[in-house]
Amino acid sequence: MVDRTDDIDAPSFLDRRGFLRLSGFTVAVTAVLAACGSDEGAGPEGITEAGSAPPLAEAPSGIITDGTLLRTATSLHYNAMDVIDAVLDLGVVSAEISAAAEAYKVLLQDQADALAEATTSIDVQPFEEKNPVVDTRVIKPALALLDVSQTTGADAERLLHAVASLATATHQGIVPSLSRPELRATVMQVGAVHARVATVLARIISPENTVTLEDLATAAPEAAAAATSTTVETGLPSTAPDAAPTTAAAAAGPADLPVYQVPSAFGSLAPVQIVLGDATKVDGPTKRTQLNIETPSLNSLMYDDA
Amino acid sequence: MDTTALGENGPASRRRFLQAVGLGGAISALPFVARSAGAQSGSSTTEAASGSTASTTPATTTTAPPQRPTADDEALLGFAQSVELAAAAGYDAVIGRADELALPPDVSPVVQVLREHHKAYAQSLSGLLGRSAPGTANAAVSDELGGPFQTGSLDEVLAAAVALEDAAVATHTALLGELQGTDGAALLASILVTEARHATLLTALSGNDDLMPESGIESAAAALTPDDYPVE
């Protein structure tokens, strides 16, 4: 083998070995100096911009604690009371629904107080006002659609039912996220009452819809087969022998969704669905549409540090 | 010529070069190691709900609850299952007496569906508990609350059904306060909200128009306990 280094006529510090040694040393020294240096004078704190911009909102921690969940549950009760006030102010619901809503409002305040007390018991500041995100993204749009509806009375009753159903699902849904068993019990002592109220409202709205056809088909296939022969104009099956057409059946837009007193075997965590809006519109923001109301989640939780 | 011979001579060897680079790298990494250590010097709070970890000022550390049922949970959930099977047996008896009771058309489908619901609850608890599920109806509960299902009139049957559903709601609510595992808690929560609906519907079917709850807080006073109603 030929030693080619013999042919290279270069200074010793510029040979390959020397070059690599020098670069390694440079990298190490640069890294040390960069790590030890301060940021002072490194550049402007912010980027220069034209015009004015609102200050950036500080994001919440995103940590979901027992306190966060209790505060969120509490806030939802104030949203529900808000809806009841709005619906009763319209004066469009039946006397029976009106009485139930008035009674529900009293229960809601009791529940909000109980949840606030539970929040205080774990040394967290309770949140005793309506949930601003739910208000902005759910309640206000729903009330706006209710305002332009041709069937305001029926829609308002269903909105109240939707609120009770949402409260039920919310409480059920937060149970496995709570770390303290005693808080789970407290939350479901509230959730169970919401479920009862939802059943009461469903019975007033649709007394014939006791159980769903799917449940009946499982329990008694023959009875279910007989029930399917009776359909309402929405095209959806009903267990009622003489179900009346729904009020919005002839209108444009999606059909009203049936409400049931016992809607499923297990409590559902699926979004609560309701149809609201102007049935004469075929397009635009106020057209009759189906809303899917979800239980509070990451963007609508009332964090402890908020 | 063997080029490796060069590497073994003098300070410019490859070995020495690698040693120098390694030393340089170690020195340059020191600030980062120090910074990481500083970040961990505060307490770490692990939140039960999200499982996320974040550096925070408070020194408290909470432990996430178990997901699966603990040994104590299994006994409690087994008791819950025995109550559900007692309820299903009660509705079974009513369906067996359908002709005798002349079940009205609005009551008959409800009774059949409710029986299936309670069976589904028991099956779900079996799925959670596996071999430790008792799989038998609670005889003491049947004796205490199920009498009218066997021999009562329609009105008595409906009243007993309301009492049984209310007792189940109270029982599961009370059990929630004792269960450690979140799977069992979530299942009982999903069961009890529907049983609250059962009770309200049955109250309506029994002719009572006063359906609104009297309190915003469900009472657990009527809860059945494993001590009073042991699973056999």
HADDOCK unambig.tbl for C-alpha pairs under 7 A between the chains (distance, minus, plus):
assign (segid A and resid 1 and name CA) (segid B and resid 1 and name CA) 5.00 0.50 0.50
assign (segid A and resid 1 and name CA) (segid B and resid 2 and name CA) 6.98 0.50 0.50
assign (segid A and resid 2 and name CA) (segid B and resid 1 and name CA) 5.72 0.50 0.50
assign (segid A and resid 3 and name CA) (segid B and resid 1 and name CA) 5.66 0.50 0.50
assign (segid A and resid 3 and name CA) (segid B and resid 3 and name CA) 6.91 0.50 0.50
assign (segid A and resid 17 and name CA) (segid B and resid 12 and name CA) 6.79 0.50 0.50
assign (segid A and resid 21 and name CA) (segid B and resid 17 and name CA) 6.05 0.50 0.50
assign (segid A and resid 24 and name CA) (segid B and resid 21 and name CA) 5.54 0.50 0.50
assign (segid A and resid 25 and name CA) (segid B and resid 21 and name CA) 6.98 0.50 0.50
assign (segid A and resid 25 and name CA) (segid B and resid 24 and name CA) 6.82 0.50 0.50
assign (segid A and resid 28 and name CA) (segid B and resid 24 and name CA) 4.37 0.50 0.50
assign (segid A and resid 28 and name CA) (segid B and resid 25 and name CA) 5.97 0.50 0.50
assign (segid A and resid 28 and name CA) (segid B and resid 28 and name CA) 5.98 0.50 0.50
assign (segid A and resid 31 and name CA) (segid B and resid 28 and name CA) 4.97 0.50 0.50
assign (segid A and resid 32 and name CA) (segid B and resid 27 and name CA) 6.59 0.50 0.50
assign (segid A and resid 32 and name CA) (segid B and resid 28 and name CA) 4.77 0.50 0.50
assign (segid A and resid 35 and name CA) (segid B and resid 31 and name CA) 5.90 0.50 0.50
assign (segid A and resid 63 and name CA) (segid B and resid 47 and name CA) 6.93 0.50 0.50
assign (segid A and resid 63 and name CA) (segid B and resid 50 and name CA) 6.91 0.50 0.50
assign (segid A and resid 64 and name CA) (segid B and resid 47 and name CA) 6.82 0.50 0.50
assign (segid A and resid 64 and name CA) (segid B and resid 49 and name CA) 5.79 0.50 0.50
assign (segid A and resid 64 and name CA) (segid B and resid 50 and name CA) 5.93 0.50 0.50
assign (segid A and resid 65 and name CA) (segid B and resid 47 and name CA) 6.14 0.50 0.50
assign (segid A and resid 65 and name CA) (segid B and resid 48 and name CA) 6.93 0.50 0.50
assign (segid A and resid 65 and name CA) (segid B and resid 49 and name CA) 6.17 0.50 0.50
assign (segid A and resid 107 and name CA) (segid B and resid 215 and name CA) 6.20 0.50 0.50
assign (segid A and resid 107 and name CA) (segid B and resid 216 and name CA) 4.39 0.50 0.50
assign (segid A and resid 108 and name CA) (segid B and resid 216 and name CA) 6.56 0.50 0.50
assign (segid A and resid 110 and name CA) (segid B and resid 216 and name CA) 5.66 0.50 0.50
assign (segid A and resid 111 and name CA) (segid B and resid 216 and name CA) 5.37 0.50 0.50
assign (segid A and resid 111 and name CA) (segid B and resid 217 and name CA) 6.52 0.50 0.50
assign (segid A and resid 172 and name CA) (segid B and resid 189 and name CA) 5.70 0.50 0.50
assign (segid A and resid 172 and name CA) (segid B and resid 190 and name CA) 6.40 0.50 0.50
assign (segid A and resid 175 and name CA) (segid B and resid 185 and name CA) 6.82 0.50 0.50
assign (segid A and resid 175 and name CA) (segid B and resid 186 and name CA) 6.06 0.50 0.50
assign (segid A and resid 176 and name CA) (segid B and resid 182 and name CA) 4.78 0.50 0.50
assign (segid A and resid 176 and name CA) (segid B and resid 183 and name CA) 6.95 0.50 0.50
assign (segid A and resid 176 and name CA) (segid B and resid 185 and name CA) 6.25 0.50 0.50
assign (segid A and resid 176 and name CA) (segid B and resid 186 and name CA) 5.34 0.50 0.50
assign (segid A and resid 177 and name CA) (segid B and resid 49 and name CA) 4.53 0.50 0.50
assign (segid A and resid 178 and name CA) (segid B and resid 49 and name CA) 6.25 0.50 0.50
assign (segid A and resid 179 and name CA) (segid B and resid 48 and name CA) 5.62 0.50 0.50
assign (segid A and resid 179 and name CA) (segid B and resid 49 and name CA) 6.82 0.50 0.50
assign (segid A and resid 179 and name CA) (segid B and resid 64 and name CA) 6.55 0.50 0.50
assign (segid A and resid 179 and name CA) (segid B and resid 65 and name CA) 5.77 0.50 0.50
assign (segid A and resid 181 and name CA) (segid B and resid 176 and name CA) 6.11 0.50 0.50
assign (segid A and resid 181 and name CA) (segid B and resid 177 and name CA) 4.57 0.50 0.50
assign (segid A and resid 181 and name CA) (segid B and resid 178 and name CA) 5.83 0.50 0.50
assign (segid A and resid 181 and name CA) (segid B and resid 179 and name CA) 6.18 0.50 0.50
assign (segid A and resid 181 and name CA) (segid B and resid 180 and name CA) 6.38 0.50 0.50
assign (segid A and resid 182 and name CA) (segid B and resid 177 and name CA) 4.33 0.50 0.50
assign (segid A and resid 184 and name CA) (segid B and resid 176 and name CA) 6.10 0.50 0.50
assign (segid A and resid 184 and name CA) (segid B and resid 177 and name CA) 6.36 0.50 0.50
assign (segid A and resid 185 and name CA) (segid B and resid 173 and name CA) 5.43 0.50 0.50
assign (segid A and resid 185 and name CA) (segid B and resid 174 and name CA) 6.47 0.50 0.50
assign (segid A and resid 185 and name CA) (segid B and resid 176 and name CA) 5.05 0.50 0.50
assign (segid A and resid 185 and name CA) (segid B and resid 177 and name CA) 4.87 0.50 0.50
assign (segid A and resid 188 and name CA) (segid B and resid 173 and name CA) 6.55 0.50 0.50
assign (segid A and resid 188 and name CA) (segid B and resid 189 and name CA) 6.78 0.50 0.50
assign (segid A and resid 189 and name CA) (segid B and resid 173 and name CA) 6.65 0.50 0.50
assign (segid A and resid 189 and name CA) (segid B and resid 217 and name CA) 5.23 0.50 0.50
assign (segid A and resid 189 and name CA) (segid B and resid 218 and name CA) 4.48 0.50 0.50
assign (segid A and resid 189 and name CA) (segid B and resid 219 and name CA) 6.97 0.50 0.50
assign (segid A and resid 190 and name CA) (segid B and resid 216 and name CA) 6.31 0.50 0.50
assign (segid A and resid 190 and name CA) (segid B and resid 217 and name CA) 5.14 0.50 0.50
assign (segid A and resid 190 and name CA) (segid B and resid 218 and name CA) 6.28 0.50 0.50
assign (segid A and resid 191 and name CA) (segid B and resid 193 and name CA) 6.95 0.50 0.50
assign (segid A and resid 192 and name CA) (segid B and resid 192 and name CA) 6.93 0.50 0.50
assign (segid A and resid 192 and name CA) (segid B and resid 193 and name CA) 5.02 0.50 0.50
assign (segid A and resid 192 and name CA) (segid B and resid 196 and name CA) 5.93 0.50 0.50
assign (segid A and resid 192 and name CA) (segid B and resid 218 and name CA) 6.46 0.50 0.50
assign (segid A and resid 193 and name CA) (segid B and resid 213 and name CA) 6.80 0.50 0.50
assign (segid A and resid 193 and name CA) (segid B and resid 216 and name CA) 6.05 0.50 0.50
assign (segid A and resid 193 and name CA) (segid B and resid 217 and name CA) 6.57 0.50 0.50
assign (segid A and resid 193 and name CA) (segid B and resid 218 and name CA) 6.02 0.50 0.50
assign (segid A and resid 195 and name CA) (segid B and resid 193 and name CA) 5.78 0.50 0.50
assign (segid A and resid 195 and name CA) (segid B and resid 196 and name CA) 6.41 0.50 0.50
assign (segid A and resid 195 and name CA) (segid B and resid 197 and name CA) 6.01 0.50 0.50
assign (segid A and resid 196 and name CA) (segid B and resid 196 and name CA) 5.75 0.50 0.50
assign (segid A and resid 196 and name CA) (segid B and resid 197 and name CA) 5.26 0.50 0.50
assign (segid A and resid 196 and name CA) (segid B and resid 200 and name CA) 6.05 0.50 0.50
assign (segid A and resid 197 and name CA) (segid B and resid 212 and name CA) 6.37 0.50 0.50
assign (segid A and resid 199 and name CA) (segid B and resid 197 and name CA) 5.85 0.50 0.50
assign (segid A and resid 199 and name CA) (segid B and resid 200 and name CA) 6.80 0.50 0.50
assign (segid A and resid 200 and name CA) (segid B and resid 211 and name CA) 6.35 0.50 0.50
assign (segid A and resid 200 and name CA) (segid B and resid 212 and name CA) 6.69 0.50 0.50
assign (segid A and resid 211 and name CA) (segid B and resid 110 and name CA) 6.65 0.50 0.50
assign (segid A and resid 215 and name CA) (segid B and resid 113 and name CA) 6.16 0.50 0.50
assign (segid A and resid 216 and name CA) (segid B and resid 109 and name CA) 6.64 0.50 0.50
assign (segid A and resid 216 and name CA) (segid B and resid 113 and name CA) 5.79 0.50 0.50
assign (segid A and resid 219 and name CA) (segid B and resid 112 and name CA) 5.60 0.50 0.50
assign (segid A and resid 219 and name CA) (segid B and resid 113 and name CA) 5.22 0.50 0.50
assign (segid A and resid 219 and name CA) (segid B and resid 116 and name CA) 5.88 0.50 0.50
assign (segid A and resid 220 and name CA) (segid B and resid 112 and name CA) 6.68 0.50 0.50
assign (segid A and resid 261 and name CA) (segid B and resid 197 and name CA) 6.87 0.50 0.50
assign (segid A and resid 261 and name CA) (segid B and resid 201 and name CA) 6.79 0.50 0.50
assign (segid A and resid 262 and name CA) (segid B and resid 194 and name CA) 6.86 0.50 0.50
assign (segid A and resid 262 and name CA) (segid B and resid 197 and name CA) 5.94 0.50 0.50
assign (segid A and resid 262 and name CA) (segid B and resid 198 and name CA) 6.75 0.50 0.50
assign (segid A and resid 265 and name CA) (segid B and resid 117 and name CA) 5.32 0.50 0.50
assign (segid A and resid 265 and name CA) (segid B and resid 194 and name CA) 6.49 0.50 0.50
assign (segid A and resid 266 and name CA) (segid B and resid 190 and name CA) 5.17 0.50 0.50
assign (segid A and resid 266 and name CA) (segid B and resid 191 and name CA) 5.37 0.50 0.50
assign (segid A and resid 266 and name CA) (segid B and resid 194 and name CA) 5.97 0.50 0.50
assign (segid A and resid 267 and name CA) (segid B and resid 190 and name CA) 4.41 0.50 0.50
assign (segid A and resid 267 and name CA) (segid B and resid 191 and name CA) 6.41 0.50 0.50
assign (segid A and resid 267 and name CA) (segid B and resid 193 and name CA) 5.90 0.50 0.50
assign (segid A and resid 267 and name CA) (segid B and resid 194 and name CA) 5.77 0.50 0.50
